[in-house]
Amino acid sequence: MANLTTSFVFFLLAYVTCTYAISIEVRNNCPYTVWAASTPIGGGRRLDRGQTWVINAPAGTKMARIWGRTKCNFNAAGRGSCQTGDCGGVLQCTGWGKPPNTLAEYALNQFGNLDFWDISLVDGFNIPMTFAPTKPSAGKCHPIHCTANINGECPGALRVPGGCNNPCTTFGGQQYCCTQGPCGPTDLSKFFKKRCPDAYSYPQDDPTSTFTCPSGSTNYKVVFCPNGHVGPNFPLEMPGSDEVAK
């Protein structure tokens, strides 16, 4: 009986080791409510200033993204809309958000037993953000950020309510969307890259924008408005504009 019990314990330990989950803590330091979104795991959560949300993502999770939505209004059934980052008019996102939205993207336990992660402005910018491993290590396993006042400095052609849109959504075409083969930076993508060197500025901006950590070695943290404040051109929630139960 003792041998059977020992074997069962080892089986459980092996199972847990093979199916570990990474925790990603999402924190809102903005002076307004952010409606955090996460797909394909998590859905959505209202975060008032100072609140956090922990997402547990299993090994093998890929094509995952976390973003913040602003100026949302949902009813008790979780239906409504957001000025930026809206995902089909629902609180619990199952698809991607509508640009502009600053993205934290990740894929866990992929090629070479590595986690791949980045901040992307390919869908534009709405909220400043940091994305960081909780246990940084050598190489490209270190915190990254995009905290410039991009909304306030946004080129006129890309400016939209609550954010700064991306050139592909605004103009379309191979030059900006890179859907038909190789492409390079443009004057508009360089606007984003100059202000946020860590972040993707166009779809093929891989060499300077993809970061990795050994799989299972660290958890992660995403922080909206990591400096705890924003400039006068960032969107502010007005009283009564985010009415729904938490």
Residue, then its C-alpha position, 0 to 999 in steps of 0.5 A: m500500500a505504501n508503495l502504491t501511495t508513493s507511486f501516486v505521489f510521484f505521478l501527481l508531482a510529474y503531472v504538475t511539473c508537466t502542466y505548470a501555469i505561469s501567473i501574469e499579474v495585471r495592475n492598473n496604476c492609471p488615474y482612471t478605470v481601465w477595463a483589462a482584456s485578455t485572450p485566449i485566457g482570462g476574458g476581461r476585468r474592470l480595474d479601478r486605480g490600484q487594483t490587480w488581476v492575476i491570469n493563470a496561463p498554462a504552458g503552451t499558451k500562444m497567440a495571447r494578448i493583454w490590453g486595456r480598454t478605456k471609457c467603457n460602459f457595460n450593463a449588468a449582463g456585461r454588454g456595452s462598448c468602449q472608446t478604445g480596445d473594444c472587443g465586440g461590445v462585451l466585458q468578457c473578451t473572446g476575440w481581439g480588441k479594436p485598435p487603437n490599443t497597446l498590446a502585451e503579447y506572449a507565447l509560453n513554452q515554445f521553440g527552445n523551451l522559451d517564453f516569447w513576449d513583447i509590447s506591440l504598437v502594431d494596433g496603435f497606442n492607447i495606454p502606457m504600459t510595462f511588461a516584465p518578468t518577475k525574475p529577470s535573467a540574462g539576455k532578453c529576459h528583462p523588463i520592457h516598457c512603452t510609457a511615452n506620451i504618444n497620444g499627446e504627440c500623435p501625428g494628426a492623420l493617426r489621431v483618434p478619440g482616446g488614442c493614436n491609431n496604427p498606419c495599417t488600420t488608417f491607410g491599409g496597403q502593403q507598405y503599412c500592413c505587410t500582408q504580402g511579403p517583406c516590408g520595412p519601417t516607414d516614417l509613421s512606424k518610426f514615430f512609434k519606435k523613437r518613443c518606445p524602442d522596446a515595442y513593435s512599431y510595424p508587423q515585421d519589427d522582430p529583431t529589436s522587439t521580441f523578448t524571451c525567458p526560459s520557460g517556467s523560470t518566471n512569472y510576469k507582470v503587466v502594468f498600465c500607467p506604470n509611472g502612476h500618472v499620465g499627461p494631460n492628453f491621455p483619456l480620463e474617465m468621467p464620473g458615471s462613465d463606467e457603470v457596471a458591477k465589478 
